[in-house]
Amino acid sequence: MEALLLVSLSAAGVMAQDGVEVTGRSPSELTAAQPLPGTQTGGIEIRVGGTTVGQPAQPDDPRDAQTGDDPRDEQLPENICGPDVTAAYVEALNRAFERLKNLPDSEKGTYDGPFFMDRNGTNIDLVADDIDLEDGSDRCPRGICKRYGNIQPATVTIAGHCVPAHVSNDILFGFEAYMLDIPWAVAVLGAQYAETASYGWHMEPPTSVGSYALGWGLAKSMSGGEPMSEATLKDQLESTTHAEAKRIGGIFAYGAEELTLLEWVARVEPYVLQCAPCPEPCESGFFKDGTKSDWTLSDGSKAVHQQ
């Protein structure tokens, strides 16, 4: 059949090629058109007088015809970082900046600011949307990058870097503290109190305090007029440092060590180093986004998020 079609086309003065649609009312009026949509491999569709002969080639489907198993799934690494939330995170920071800036003074300061944070607490958290495979199994995150101990989800990707998922909330905590005019020492002390109340006594890890410092710096730069962008977030994520006391037995300090947040992550939560990048498509948002929630004010009223 294909040979006869090629002969007919050649006789009409048109050379047919794989994946090319040829149309016309009669062989003498056949004209070559654009490549067929979706055509990737051999196949010819010819229309003469409204009649279609032949079919365009379809993309190869690697899935097993009987079981539906996709060999591409088997090529995924055992441990994959959580999805890239950079774009959604920048939007959340910009949204938080405007809303926190416009809160009344009754919600800010050394005394009132911490009470606002206590009232709203986890209501301002961010939790990323996982990206699953078609059968519902894990894709991004996967393995220990999804569940590490009792932590789930364990990781997200921000500005090209795989970080523990708590980092996104800790950055927002420092950001919020600055916008509420809470002194740095009070903010860190409040975070230590919340950590102890939730998990028992232990010092806040440098990955958390370093994240507070990053959020504090982001809010400070935005308050100074620098717009928030993915490039700004990436630059400050890679350059912001935090000094942590060196301790003997976890108690007695004998100096300080200053590292970037990413260096602290590699030091304190090294499981993240085993996480392969999330393969494309990788971008995701947040299924829980506290910057879009209604916030409770000191008089019991609500600061309602305007869509």
HUQUITA-V20685 format. One line per field, one symbol per residue. phi: phi as a letter, one per 30 degrees, with the letter a starting at -180 (. if undefined). psi: psi as a letter, one per 40 degrees, with the letter a starting at -180 (. if undefined). A space follows every 10 residues. Layout:
phi: ???
psi: ???
This chain:
phi: .ddddddddd ddibcdbeic dbbldbedcd bdcdedeidb bekbcbcbhi ccbibddced cddddccidc ddddddddbb ddddcedddd ddddddeddd dcddddcbje cdeddddddc hddcdbbddd ccdddjddbb dbiddcbbic cadcbbcbhi bdbedddddd ddddddeddc ideedddddd ddddddddbi dadedddddd dedddedddd ddddjdddbd ddedddddcd cbcbddbcii bddbkbbcbd edddeddcbd eddddddddd dbdbccdbbd dcddcdcdcj dccddcd
psi: dddddddddd deehhiiheh hhiidideeh ihaiihhehd aiihhhhhfe hhhiiiiiih heihdddehh eddeehidhh iiiheddddd dddddddddd deiideeiid dddddddddd beeeihhihi hiideeihch iiaeedhhbe hhidiihhfe hhiidddddd ddddddddde fhiddddddd ddddddddei hiihiddddd dddddddddd dddeehihid dddddddedh ihhhhhihfe dhifaihhii ddddddddge ddeehiihii hehiahehge eeihihidee ihhhhh.
